[in-house]
Amino acid sequence: MERAREGIGLLLRLVLGMVFLVAAADKLGNPELFARNIANYRLVPLELVNVLAIVLPWLELMVGLMLLAGLRVQAAAMVAAGLLVVFTVALVSALVRGLDIHCGCFSQTATERIGWERVLHDIALLVAALVLVVWTPQRWGVEQYIRR
């Protein structure tokens, strides 16, 4: 049972880590476009848009790298869960208000629009992050070697 738990934890950690890494990559390369995508949600003051466009991708990158490396997995999963809650609330808010905007989730140049399937995708990722918070895998990560 413990092996299965560790295996599931590893799989969730790697999938979630890759998702955050991929999400960060394009945003880091296109901060202006990401800023426009943030502004389109009409949730934050314009003064904060550029700050968020710079800070969020670096936060996603750090979370992704920590999860992939198996370093402070529980803390990284908590940050991932917090980000996913914010992203999900932003998506639902935009959908309820009838906005037809680019998601801004991954590729900033793609044409993916917001939709309920994106909300379900984010909820699934949120569940994975919460599982990692509760069920933190102890093996197959950098941290197991640091503890020795």
Long-range contacts (C-beta under 8 A, 24 or more apart in sequence): 5-135, 5-137, 6-137, 6-138, 6-139, 6-140, 8-131, 8-135, 9-131, 9-132, 9-135, 9-136, 9-137, 10-137, 10-139, 10-140, 12-128, 12-131, 12-132, 13-67, 13-68, 13-70, 13-73, 13-77, 13-132, 13-137, 13-141, 14-67, 14-68, 15-128, 16-64, 16-67, 16-77, 16-80, 16-125, 16-128, 16-129, 16-132, 17-63, 17-64, 17-65, 17-66, 17-67, 17-68, 18-64, 18-68, 19-64, 19-125, 20-60, 20-61, 20-63, 20-64, 20-67, 20-80, 21-60, 21-61, 21-64, 21-65, 21-68, 22-64, 22-106, 23-57, 23-60, 23-64, 23-105, 23-106, 24-57, 24-58, 24-60, 24-61, 24-64, 25-61, 26-106, 26-107, 26-108, 26-109, 27-53, 27-56, 27-57, 27-60, 27-108, 28-57, 28-58, 28-61, 30-108, 30-109, 31-57, 33-108, 33-109, 34-104, 34-108, 37-101, 37-102, 37-103, 37-104, 37-108, 38-104, 40-99, 40-101, 40-102, 40-104, 41-90, 41-93, 41-94, 41-99, 41-101, 41-104, 42-94, 42-97, 42-99, 43-90, 43-93, 43-94, 56-83, 59-83, 67-132, 69-141, 69-142, 70-137, 70-140, 70-141, 70-142, 70-143, 70-144, 71-141, 71-142, 71-143, 71-146, 72-143, 73-132, 73-136, 73-137, 73-141, 73-143, 74-132, 74-133, 74-136, 77-129, 77-130, 77-132, 77-133, 77-136, 78-129, 78-133, 80-125, 80-129, 80-132, 81-126, 81-129, 81-130, 81-133, 84-122, 84-125, 84-126, 84-129, 85-126, 87-122, 88-119, 88-122, 88-123, 88-126, 91-118, 91-119, 91-122, 92-119, 95-119
